[in-house]
Amino acid sequence: MNVVVRRVGPEAADDVLAVVRQAFGARPDLDPPADAEGDTPETIAADLAAYGGLLATLDGRPVGTVLFKPLPEAFYLRRFGVVPDVQGYGVAGALVEGAVDAAIGHTCMGVLAREELPETVAFWERHGFEEAERRSPYVELRRPLPTTYDAPDAESMRAVGARVAAGLRAGDLVVLTGELGAGKTTFTQGLGEGLGVRGGVTSPTFVIARVHPSLVEGPDLVHVDAYRLGGIEELDDLDLDTSLDTAVTVVEWGAGLAEGLSEQRLDVVITRALADEVGTDDADPRRVELRRVV
């Protein structure tokens, strides 16, 4: 059997709600009742429109889901559930892995579990979560997430970009910072590969901005080089607002300029280690630091 996990938005509200009702309906009665009992197609669609989520299918059948709610203190998982008859097929583990990719750039991932469900608490603990706080009847568990990745060569830099792409969706803004030659365009190439967009990603210096359409019915990639822009007014002249909601927008040299495009963004800072810092003449590894602003 083939488990597939994919990012979804409000278009998947009916499938997500069907899974939530099956998964939470199979749990014992709780006092107070689980919030999921009050879910409707409209509330699920609103949550998915705001933050997105995951839908897991098994041989094409919707069988698992999780909703996201990123906050400054943690990337929270909500409505995590798997329909009862497919538990044990690896669906829950695949959802956790997908959530880790979606949470990239956050320092930790959080979830609330009920005290009355010790097996649920144990599941999260097996997946690296630890109790952070207990507010009866809830137990909050958190899992730390990496925010720094080493990229010793171009191939690994592209791999980091592709991994970041797995956590992006339409409307996301990525602000890239790093000195000349640090690997910003190489990172964006991996991002484009991960998003499945058309056209090879190259430095947009001479055209300032390029649009790479999606080949997989996902968001387009808008690649901007702000190096020669004189200020926020010239960035506004690019009219990026028309694509911000439907594309992933990556702005090189965007620090101090691009933050005004969106209240939420992913800051990516690429630094280079000088040869004398690593003790060899030819080594020039890069380090990629990620930070979500929500």
C-alpha positions in Angstrom: 0.0 0.0 0.0 1.2 3.5 -0.9 1.0 6.3 1.5 1.1 9.8 0.0 1.2 13.0 2.0 0.6 16.4 0.4 0.1 20.0 1.4 -3.5 21.1 1.0 -5.6 24.2 1.3 -9.3 25.0 1.5 -10.0 23.0 -1.6 -9.5 19.8 0.4 -11.8 20.9 3.3 -14.4 18.1 2.7 -11.8 15.3 2.6 -10.0 16.7 5.7 -13.3 17.0 7.6 -14.2 13.4 6.7 -10.9 12.2 8.1 -11.2 14.3 11.3 -14.7 13.0 12.0 -13.7 9.3 11.5 -10.5 9.7 13.6 -11.9 11.7 16.5 -15.3 9.8 16.4 -13.4 6.6 17.2 -11.9 8.1 20.4 -13.5 7.6 23.8 -15.9 10.3 25.1 -14.0 13.1 26.7 -15.1 15.8 29.2 -15.0 18.5 28.0 -15.5 17.2 24.5 -12.8 17.5 21.9 -13.0 20.8 19.9 -13.0 18.8 16.7 -16.6 17.8 17.4 -17.6 21.4 16.5 -15.8 21.4 13.1 -17.8 22.2 10.0 -16.7 22.4 6.3 -16.6 26.2 6.8 -14.3 26.1 9.9 -12.0 23.6 8.3 -11.8 25.6 5.0 -11.0 28.8 7.0 -8.2 27.1 8.9 -6.7 25.6 5.7 -6.9 29.0 4.0 -5.1 30.7 6.8 -2.3 28.2 7.6 -2.7 25.1 5.4 -2.3 21.4 6.4 -1.6 17.9 5.2 -3.8 15.2 3.8 -2.5 11.6 3.7 -3.9 9.1 1.2 -3.5 5.4 1.1 -3.9 4.1 -2.4 -5.8 7.3 -3.2 -8.2 7.2 -0.2 -8.0 10.1 2.3 -6.9 8.5 5.6 -5.0 11.0 7.7 -4.7 14.7 8.2 -3.2 17.5 10.3 -3.9 21.3 10.4 -1.2 23.9 11.0 -1.2 26.9 13.2 2.2 28.7 13.3 2.7 31.0 16.2 5.9 32.8 17.4 6.6 30.3 20.2 6.0 27.1 18.1 4.6 25.6 14.9 1.4 23.9 16.3 -0.3 20.8 14.9 -4.0 20.5 15.2 -6.6 17.9 14.3 -4.0 15.3 13.9 -5.8 12.1 13.1 -5.8 8.8 11.1 -8.9 6.8 10.3 -9.1 3.7 12.6 -9.0 0.9 10.0 -5.6 2.0 8.6 -3.7 2.6 11.8 -0.5 0.6 11.8 0.3 1.3 8.1 2.7 4.2 8.8 0.2 7.0 8.0 0.8 8.8 11.3 4.6 8.7 11.0 4.4 10.0 7.5 2.2 12.9 8.7 4.8 13.8 11.4 7.6 13.7 8.8 5.5 16.0 6.5 4.8 18.3 9.3 8.5 18.6 10.1 9.2 19.7 6.5 6.3 22.2 6.7 7.6 23.7 9.9 11.1 24.4 8.6 12.5 27.6 9.9 10.6 27.4 13.2 12.6 26.5 16.3 10.1 24.0 17.6 6.9 22.1 16.8 4.1 21.8 19.4 0.9 19.8 20.0 -1.8 19.5 22.6 -2.8 16.0 23.8 -5.4 15.0 26.3 -4.4 13.6 29.7 -7.1 10.9 29.4 -5.3 9.5 26.3 -1.9 8.3 27.5 -1.4 6.3 24.3 -1.6 9.5 22.3 0.9 11.2 24.6 3.2 8.2 24.2 2.9 8.4 20.4 4.2 12.0 20.4 7.0 11.1 22.8 8.1 8.3 20.5 8.4 11.0 17.7 10.7 13.2 19.7 8.2 15.4 21.6 8.7 16.2 25.2 6.2 17.5 27.8 6.5 21.3 28.0 3.5 22.2 30.1 0.4 20.6 31.7 -2.9 22.5 31.9 -5.5 19.9 32.8 -7.0 18.3 30.8 -4.3 19.1 28.2 -0.6 18.2 27.9 1.5 20.4 25.7 4.4 18.6 24.0 7.1 20.2 21.9 9.8 19.0 19.6 12.9 21.1 18.8 13.6 21.7 15.2 16.9 22.4 13.4 17.3 26.0 12.0 20.9 25.7 10.7 22.1 23.5 7.9 25.6 22.9 6.6 26.1 23.1 2.8 29.7 22.2 2.0 29.2 22.3 -1.8 26.7 23.3 -4.5 24.9 20.0 -4.5 24.2 20.1 -0.8 23.1 23.8 -1.1 20.5 22.8 -3.7 19.4 19.9 -1.4 18.8 22.4 1.4 16.8 24.6 -1.0 14.7 21.6 -2.1 14.0 20.7 1.5 12.9 24.2 2.2 10.6 24.0 -0.8 8.7 21.2 0.8 7.6 23.5 3.6 6.4 26.4 1.3 3.1 27.2 -0.2 1.5 29.9 -2.3 1.8 33.3 -0.6 5.1 32.6 1.1 7.9 35.2 1.1 11.6 34.1 1.3 14.2 36.8 2.0 17.7 35.7 1.1 20.8 37.3 2.6 24.4 36.5 2.0 27.6 38.1 0.5 28.5 37.8 -3.2 29.1 34.2 -4.1 27.6 32.8 -0.9 25.2 30.6 -2.8 21.9 32.5 -2.8 21.1 31.6 -6.5 22.3 28.0 -6.0 19.9 27.8 -3.0 17.1 29.2 -5.2 17.8 26.6 -7.9 17.1 23.9 -5.3 14.0 25.7 -4.3 12.8 25.8 -7.9 13.5 22.1 -8.3 11.6 21.3 -5.1 8.7 23.4 -6.2 8.7 21.8 -9.7 8.8 25.0 -11.7 9.7 25.6 -15.3 13.0 27.0 -16.5 16.5 26.9 -15.0 16.9 29.4 -12.1 19.8 31.8 -12.8 20.8 35.1 -11.2 18.1 37.7 -12.1 20.6 40.6 -11.8 20.0 42.0 -15.3 16.2 41.6 -15.3 15.7 42.2 -11.6 12.8 39.7 -11.5 11.8 36.4 -13.2 8.7 34.3 -13.0 9.0 30.5 -13.2 5.6 28.9 -13.7 4.8 25.7 -11.9 4.8 22.4 -13.9 3.0 20.5 -11.1 -0.1 22.6 -10.4 1.7 24.2 -7.4 2.7 27.8 -6.8 4.9 29.7 -9.3 8.3 30.9 -8.2 9.0 34.6 -8.4 12.8 35.2 -8.2 13.8 38.8 -7.4 17.3 40.4 -7.1 17.1 43.6 -5.0 20.9 44.3 -5.2 20.5 47.2 -7.6 17.2 48.6 -6.2 17.5 52.0 -4.5 14.8 51.5 -1.9 11.4 50.2 -1.1 9.8 52.5 -3.7 11.7 50.8 -6.5 10.7 47.4 -5.0 7.1 48.6 -5.1 7.5 49.5 -8.7 7.9 45.8 -9.5 4.3 45.3 -8.6 5.0 42.1 -6.7 1.7 42.4 -4.9 -0.1 40.9 -7.9 1.7 37.6 -7.4 2.3 37.4 -3.7 -0.8 35.5 -2.9 -0.4 32.9 -5.6 3.4 32.4 -5.8 6.4 31.7 -3.7 8.4 34.9 -3.8 12.2 34.8 -3.2 14.1 38.1 -2.9 17.9 38.0 -2.9 19.5 41.0 -1.1 16.1 41.6 0.3 17.0 42.4 4.0 15.8 45.9 4.9 13.6 46.1 1.8 11.4 43.0 1.3 10.1 42.8 4.9 7.3 45.3 3.9 5.9 42.9 1.4 4.4 40.6 4.0 4.1 40.3 7.8 5.1 36.7 7.6 8.2 35.5 5.9 11.1 33.0 6.0 14.5 34.7 6.5 17.4 32.7 5.0 20.9 33.8 5.8 23.8 32.1 4.1 27.3 32.6 5.5 30.7 31.4 4.2 33.5 30.0 6.3 36.9 31.3 5.3 39.7 28.8 4.5 41.8 29.8 7.6 38.7 29.2 9.8 38.4 25.6 8.8 42.1 24.8 8.6 42.4 23.9 4.9 43.3 25.9 1.7 40.4 24.8 -0.5 37.5 24.3 1.9 34.7 26.9 1.7 31.6 25.5 3.3 28.4 27.4 3.6 26.0 27.5 6.5 22.3 28.2 6.0 20.3 29.7 8.8 16.5 29.7 8.7 14.1 31.8 10.7 10.4 32.1 10.4 8.7 35.4 11.1 5.0 35.0 11.9 
